Amino acid sequence: MNKTDIVNNISAKSGLTKRDVEAVLNGFLGEVTEALQSGDKVQLIGFGTFETRSRSGRVGRNPQTGKTIEIPASKIPAFKAGNKLKDAIK
């Protein structure tokens, strides 16, 4: 399922226009992105938590040449599913 499918499904179920649903979805995604950029967590009770996690720097290997390379430390987005979501999938 992609973004277009989500917009179409929500529009059909809610009676809202596709344009309105897309505006709300884009707003939600923008707010989650801004919160993660500032280091905050986004918790949706029952659904899950969006957060950032730190990866430490490490040494890797280029598979084509076999030479070692230094991989710098970075932050990555992460999602932890809530209990209601986990139970719904079982």
N, C-alpha and C positions, 0 to 999 in steps of 0.2 A: 504494500500500500504506500502510495506517495502522497505528497501534499495536495495535489489536485483531487485525489480520491477522498481524502479526509474532508476537504471543503465541500465536495459534492454530497457526501454522506451526511454531514452535519446540516447542510442546507436542506436536504430532503426530509430529515427527521425533525428539524426545528421550524421550518417554514420561513426562515430568514433567506435573504437573497445571497447568492454566492459571493457577491462583492462585499457584503457586510461580514459574512463568515470569514472571508479571506483577510479582511482588515483586522478582525479580532485575533485571528490566528497569527498574523504578522506582528501585531502588538504584543501578544503573549511571548512569542519567540524572541522579540527584541528585548523585552523586560528580563527574560531568563538570561539572555546573553549579557546584558549590562550587569546583572547581579553577579554572574560568574566572573566577569572581567574585574569587578571590584573586590572579589574574594568572598562574596556572600554565598550562602546556601539558599536554595529554593525548595521549600518543603510543601508538598501537596499531600495532606493527610490521607492515607489510604491508597494513594497512587504511588508516591515515591519521592525521592530527594535527588535534586541535581546539585552537584558540587564539583570543585576542582581538587585534583590530587597532584602532589609533587612527585616527579620522577627524578631520581638522582642521576648525576652524570655517570657514564660508564664507558668501558672500552668495547668496541664492536669489531666485526671483521667484514671487509668487503668480499662478498662471495665470488666476484669475478676475478679479483686480483689476489685475494688471500691476505692483503695487507690489513693491519689493524688501524682503526680510526677512533678518534675520541668523539663520543656522542655527548653533547652538552645536557645539563639538567634542564628540565622543562616542566610546565604545568599542563595537565590534560583534563578535559571535562569527563565527569563520571556520573552514572545514574545508579541509584540503589532502589530497587523495587520495594514498595510498601506491602504490608501483609494482605490487604484486600486484593491487590493486583496479583500477588502470588497465589492466593486462594482461587481467584477467578480462572487462572490458567491451568490449575491442577485438573 
